[in-house]
Amino acid sequence: MASNENPPSLYAAREPVFPKRVSGPFRNFKWWIMAVTLGIYYLTPWIRWDRGPNLPDQAVLVDLAGRRFFFFWIEIWPHEFYFIAGLLIMAGLGLFLFTSALGRVWCGYACPQTVWTDLFILVERWIEGDRNARVRLWNSKWTARKVRLTLVKWTAWLLIAVATGGAWVFYFADAPQLLADLVTLNAHPVAYSTILVLTLATFVFGGFMREQICIYMCPWPRIQAAMMDEDTLVVAYREWRGEPRGKHRKGPEADNLGDCIDCMACVNVCPVGIDIRDGQQLECITCALCIDACDDIMEKIGKPRGLIDYMALKDEAAERAGGKPVSVWKHVFRPRTIMYTSLWSAVGFALLFALFIQSDIDMTVAPVRNPTFVTLSDGSIRNTYDVRLRNKHGDDRPFHVSLTSDSVLQISLEGADELLVTVPADDTKLQRVYVTAPAGSDASSVGRTDLRLWIEDMTNGDRAYSDTVFNGKVQ
């Protein structure tokens, strides 16, 4: 007989987390990281860098219209996208390296979600008070005071969110000019829509979702396990030393208790609301604030610091057996981390090498395939090529175009009597090039003939080339 009772709900409402303020070396380190990263993010678009009269003077600029990326003295063109790919590879390898050595230190210290959440919590604490005051305010009824504090807090969050979204668009246009256009309502609608989306995302993610982003939306907690092993240093609780825990330290049973007095300080400071004493958990972002909180309590009750500390699973087993932990450096420098470091360094050196051998002139050649060749009235065979010439100098440069091949081939330029092309300063020019094989020559009667197109900067003599093929008529 079917039951008329409704099945139990599997949905659990979010329990808000109100981290308590804590002092200590790890908290101070997080303050420094937050100040440096936010300073870089907000101030970088305003740094000026003189590149000459024909180029933007913004130090860091993603010029979508000009299809280029400027980073101080470095200029990346579309055909040099491998630099961006290399940087992304280095970022991934760096993430693997730090995770294998120190767990989720990226999540705990430098992840944008962590940094902005820390900032929002700091503002919340300034306005509403520390943990106990915020808990009481959350559980109280809506009064004039609660409405006032909430509105002030949300306004401060919104201002931070607007600054965050606004700073992002400044990376894609001249920051002073864009700011003036935004204020006078003359900016492109894309700028306003981008700021709106990023503002709402920052406001919601940093103010309301917080640890839910890390637990449910971010894939990294589920990937990190593959990067870690028994030598990885993670935040852990020395259970063998802390258990059995108990608050009462007087009487005959006190000698049977561990060092943990079950004060909940480690739980109260945790930004994701977990109890590190329950062991490694997916939610832990390795921020180490529980270490600062626990060390403070241990000093107050006269116990050694380090009940909660950075340690490896291998160390925990050794300490439980009465041994000594392995040196920290032996955990950090092991085959896996050395491999990641080597790969990271190799990619970095390759990018530096490619950067230093960059030429100020360049070319790409695209043979016209429809048709692959034409037969002229005198029986000669002609191929057509679209050649894109790049001039990275700050002034117009005349380029001389030529070719080399084992066969007899003639070259000419569309719309020019000479083999000279003037390319504008810091720009590209598409030039159609014709290569002709005389009737009866080897190149005209075989399928493919290798050739090399050259350009020479007539101002300073720099040269560049690109290899291609000449298609003839197969006999």
N, C-alpha and C positions, 0 to 999 in steps of 0.2 A: 504493500500500500504506500503510495507516494506521500511524503511529508509536505504539509502546507507551510512549514517554517522557512523563512528566508535563509539562504546560506550565509555564513559569516563573511563579513567584508575583509578582503585582503589588503585594503588600502590603510596605510598608517599615516596620519597627519604628521607634518614635520614638527619636531620638537626644537624650538629655537635655541641656539647656543649663545651664551653670554660669557665670553672668555674674560677671565680676571687679569688685571694688570700684573705683570711680573717684571722683576729686575734681574739682570745677570748678563754674563758674557754673550750668550746666544741671542737674548733679546736685543742687546746693544748692537750686535752684529746685524740683526735683521733691520734695525733702525737705519744703520749706515747703508745697507743694501737698498732699502726703500728710498732714502734720500738721493743716492747716486742714480738709481735707475729712473726715478721720476724726474730728476733734474735733467738727465740726458734726454728723456722723451719730450719734455715740455720746452726745453731751451734750444735743442739742436736746430730746429728750422730757422732760428733767428741768427745763427752764426753766419757771417759773411765771408766770402772767399773770392778774391779778385781773379778772374780768368781772362780778362781782356774785354774789349768793347762789344764783341759779338756773342758772348756767352753769359749765362746767368751768374750772378754773384752770390748765390745761396750755396753754402758749403755742402749741404746734403739735400739733393733734389731728385725726385723721380719725375722726369719730364716726359709725360705720356704723349704730349703733342709732338715733341721732337724725337720721341722714341729713344731716349737716353737716360742713363742714371749717372748722377754726379755725386761723388763722395770726396770732398776736399780736392786734392790734385788728381784724383782718378776719375776717368770718364769711360763709362761702359756703353758700347753701342749694341744695337739689337743682335748683330752677328756674334757678339762676345757674351752671349747669355751663359756660356759655360762657366763664367766667373760666378754668377748667381747660383748655378747648379752646384758648383764646388763649395760655395759657402753653406748651402743647405746640407750638403753631405758632411761638411765639418761640424755643423750644428748637431746633426744626428749622431755622429761618432762621439762628439763631446758629451751628449746626453747619455749615451751608452757607457762612456768612460766613467763619468761621475756617479752614475747609478750603480755600476758594478763595484765601485770603490766605497761609496758613502751613501748608498740608498737613494731616496727621493730628495736629495738636497736641492735640486732645481725646483721641485714643487714647494719645498719649505721656505725657500729664501728668495728666488728670483722669478718665479712664474708670475706673469701679469695678474692672474686671478688672485694669487696670494698677496702681491704688493698692494693692489687696489683694495682688497678686503681689509688688510691691515690699516690702510688709510681711513677707510670708512668706519672701522671699529674705533680708531683713535678719535675721530670726530664724534662718534656716538658717545664715547666715554667722556669727552670734554663737556658735552651738553647734558647727558643724563646721569653721569656718575659711573662709578665702578660696578662690578658685577652685581653685588647685592642690591644696589639702588636700581639697576636696570631690570633685574628680575622682579623686584617689587612693583616697578612701574608697569611692566608687561602684564602682571597678574592683577593690577588694580583696574577699577572701572574707569570709563572715560570721563575725565574731569577737565575743567578749563586748563589746569596745569599740564595734564597729559597731552591734551590737544596742542597746547603751545609748544611744549618740548618736541613733540613729534613733527610739527610743521617746521620748526627751526632746524631740526636734524635733517629732514627731507630736503629743505632748501639748500643746506650746506652740501648734501650729497649731490643734488642736482647741479650746483655750481661746479663741483669737481667733475661730474660727468660731462657737462658742456665743455669744460676746458680740455677734457680728454678727447672728446670727439673733434673739437676744433683743432687741437694740436696735430691730429692725424692728417687732416686735409692740408695743413701747411707744408707737409712733406711733398705735395704734388703740385705746388704752385709757389710763386714768389710770396713769402709769408707777409711782409708789410703791405703789399698791394692787395693780397687776398683779404687780409683783415679789414682794410679800408672798404673793399667791395662788399664784404659781409655786413659791415656796420651800416653802409649806405644802401643795402638791399640791391646791389648791382652784381652780386656774384652769380655764377651759374647755378641753376636749380640742383645739379648733381652735388654741389658742395653742401647746400642746405640739407638735402636728403641724407647724405653721408653722415653729416654731423648729427642729425636727428637719430639715425639708426644706432650710431656708436654711443650717443648719449643715453638712449634708452637701455642699450645692452649693459653699459657700465653701471647705470643706476640700479638696474634689476639684479645683475650678477653680483655686484659688490655690496649692495644694500640688503637684498632679500634672499638670494639663493645661496650665496657664499659657499659653504662646504658641500652643498648639493652639486655644484658644478664639478668639484673634485671627485665626488663619490659616484655620481650617476652619468655625467656628461663627458668627462675626460676619459679617453681610452688608456692613458698611460698607467694608472694603477693596475690594470690587468696585464699590461705588457711588461712591467718592471720585473716581474718574477723571473722572466727568462734572462734578465741581466744580472741577477743576484745569485750568490752562492754562500756557502758557510763562512767565507772569508770577508764578505761584505760587512762593513761597519754600519750598523743601524742603531736607532734609539731603542733601548731594551731595558727591561726591569730585571734586576738580579733577584730572582725569586728565592734562590737558595739562601740569600741573606735576609730578605724582607719577611719571609713567611715563618710561622703563622703571624699574621698581622694582628694588631690589637691596640686600642686606645689607652688602656689602663697600664701604667708603668709601675705600679706599686703592688706589694703583696707577694706571696710565694710563687704565683704563676708568672710574674714578670720575667723571670729568667728563662722561661720557655718560649717567650715571644721573640719574633724577629724585629728588625729595625723599622719596618713600616708601621707607622702609628695610625694608618687608615684615615689620614687627615683630609683626603680628597683634593689636595692642592694640585696634584698633577692633572686631575680631571678638570678642575675649575679653570685652569689656564689653557686647556687644549682648544684650539680654534675649530676642531671638527667634533669635539664632544665625546671622545673615546677615552677608555681607561687603558693606559699602556700596560698596566699590570696583567691584563688579560692576554698578553702576548702580541705577536705581530698581526696587524690587521690591515686590510685593504685601505681603510680610511686614513691611516696615519700618513702625514705628509713630511715627516722627519724634520719638523721645525725646531725640535729640541727645547721648546719652552718648558716642557715638563721636567727637563733636567735642571733648569734654573730654579723652578719652584721647589723641587725635591731637595736640591742642595741647600737651599735656604732653610728648609725645615730641619734637615739633618744637623746643620750648624747650631740651630736653636736648641735642639735636644741633646747636643753633645755627641752625635754619631758621625762616623766618617762620611764624607761626600761620596757620590757615585752610586747610590742605590739605584738610580735611573741614570744611564750613561750610554754613550756610544760604545758599542761592543759587537763582536762577531759571534755567530752561533758556535764557532769553534772555541772561542774564549769562554763562553758560558759553560760549555761541557767541561773544559779544563778546570775552571774555577770551582765548579760543583764537586769535582773529584779532588780538590785540594791543591791543584797545580797553579802555575802562573800564566797569565794571558800572553799571547804572542805579541811581539812588538808591533805597534801601529803601522810602521813602515813596511813590515812584511805583509801585512794585510793589503796595503795600498799598492805596493809594487809586486805584483804576481803576474803569471803568464797572461791572464786575460786582460788586465789593465795595460800591461806593456804592449800587447797586440793592438788594443784600441788606440793607445798613444802613438804607436808607430804609424798606423793607418791615418790617424788625424794629422800627424806631422807630415806624412808623405803628400796628402792632399794639399796641405797648406804650402809646402815648398813648391809643389807643382803650380799652384796659383800665383805665387810670388814670381816664379820663373817666367810664367806666361805674361805676367804684368810687366816685367822688366824688358821683355823682348817685343812688346807691342810696337808696331810701326805706326808712324803718323800718316802714312798713306796705305791704302788697301784697295782690293778689287774682288768682285765675284763675277763669274762668267756663267751665263745660262744660254746654252745653244737653243735656237728656235727650232722646234721639232715639226712644225707644220707649215711647209714641208721640210724635210731634213736637208734637202739641197735642191737647187734649181740649175737647169742647164741653160746657159746663155747662148746667144745666136752664133757665137764663134766656136761653140763646142766646149768651152770651159765650164767648170763646175764651181758653184758658189754656195758657201754656207753663211748663215746669219747668226750672230750672237748678240745677246743683250748683256752689256758689260756695265756693272754699277761701280763707279769710281768713288772712293771716299777720301776726303781731304780733312784731316783732323787738325790742321793748322788754323791759326787765327786770321789768316789772310788768304785771298784768292791765289790759287796755284795753277800754272800751266803744266799739263801732263802730256808726255809723248808716249804714244801707243805703238808697240811693235810686236813681232812674233819671232819665235825660233822653232825650227822643225827640220827633220832630216830630208823632207821633200821640198820641192819648189812651190812656195805658196806666196800669194800677194795679199796685202791687207789694205783696207780703205775704211774711212769713217763716213757714216751718213751725215750729210749736211756740211761737210768740211772738205776743203781741197788739200789740207795738210793733215798730218797725223798728230795734231795737237788739240787737246781738249782743256778748257779752263774750268776748273771745279771751284765753286764758291767756298768761302771760308767756313770751316767746321760744318760741312754739309756733304751731301752725296749728289751725284749726277748720273743719270742713266743714259748711256751712249750705245747706239746700235753700230756694230762693227761687221764688216763683210770680209770674208777670207775666200780667195779664189784660187783654184788650181787650173793652170793652163791646159788646154786640150792636149791629150796624149801624154800628160805627165803621170807619174806613178800615183800621186794622190788622187787623181781624177778617176782612176780605173780600179782602185782597191776599195774595200769596204770602209776601213777606218784607218786614219793616220793620226798619230799623236802630235800635238803641237802645244806650245807654251806661249801665252799672251803676256806681254810685259807692259808695265807703265813706269815711267821715269819722271820724277819731280824735277822740272827744268830749273828750279830755283836753287836747290841744294844737292841734286844728284841722287837722292834716295830712289830705290827701285823696289818694285813688288811684282809678283807674277801669279798666274793661276793656270793650271794644266787643264786641257780639254782635248777634244778629238775633232777631226775633220772627216765628214762623211762623203765618200765618193760614190761613183756609179759602178756597181759590181758588174764585170763583163760576163 
